[in-house]
């Protein structure tokens, strides 16, 4: 398993080269300047205590998740793009030859959100809570389907909850007909 100590952080000469290649107005450079990601570290690391093996760098995983959401990439796609995209590597703070985690680790990174409490004040709190619960239900379904390879009606995309793998005469990848399950 890839651990936080396996990630190779950017060194100054490589960081300078990345900064020369990635335009100043690129989304990831503006995002890195706008958000103080280090402030999230204690919160993220506290959420991972007691799960057994040491976590992969939590901020690194959060940034991967953010890239996946921003560019509408699956877990597999965000890891594949991060292999060669200099802007992603600059944002993630890793060297060009740094190894990347297996894409399935992103799925396991998400369930810590079960421990989060949804905001209780304001008009949008109920809607935000419902969205969080729907996202958590989907994450748990993906994990359960991965753990049971013979399960019928497997979710095959965390991005599209209606995409399924099932058997109707023969195995297929497709979509639910009728009302979605989530």
PyMOL commands that set and color helices and strands:
alter all, ss='L'
color gray80, all
select helices_A, chain A and resi 4-6+12-21+27-34+37-48+58-70+75-84+86-92+104-115+125-147
alter helices_A, ss='H'
color red, helices_A
select strands_A, chain A and resi 154-155+163-167+171-175
alter strands_A, ss='S'
color yellow, strands_A
deselect
rebuild
show_as cartoon
